[in-house]
């Protein structure tokens, strides 16, 4: 089942919680796996961690595109553990849970991730560069860490402000769309009673068309 992604700012405290390991053979885990794949298929993107869809369990899904590996299916990792090595690299990151923004963060250049796959087999894979950064980003989610926790306090507050601003703008646009829809709907349904509204809109439309004709002539 597709599940809604939890986002900041409203779900910040939930996204900051640490997740617990999954019981590999349980029915609960097979439900989690189904929900993870169903949600990720809709979202696409590079990766998804279970806490992002409100499940505080150590499960992540990574797209083969993010990893540069040949597997066609997204790679499921149950109870993954990470060993990092090498220098720090600067990577630009974005996240479904931190909408409308992106930022540069430091990540280790190399990592080895050990996990149990969707067939119940123990696996261990080495990554470097961008794929290594993706793995570190997703595993951070399991410990309640977001990439915005890796930038300066000032930058974090600017990013959160920007998110807030975009959300407010979208809410306002939605409200206006609803108002317009309701007014059109009312005038259609009740005719004369809302004649005034109807006239206002058609006047606006006529004026717009007039301007357009004028422009095309000149
Ligand atoms: Zn993320």
Boltz pocket constraint, residues with backbone or C-beta under 6 A from the ligand:
constraints:
  - pocket:
      binder: B
      contacts: [[A, 47], [A, 94], [A, 95], [A, 96], [A, 97], [A, 137], [A, 138], [A, 141]]
      max_distance: 6.0
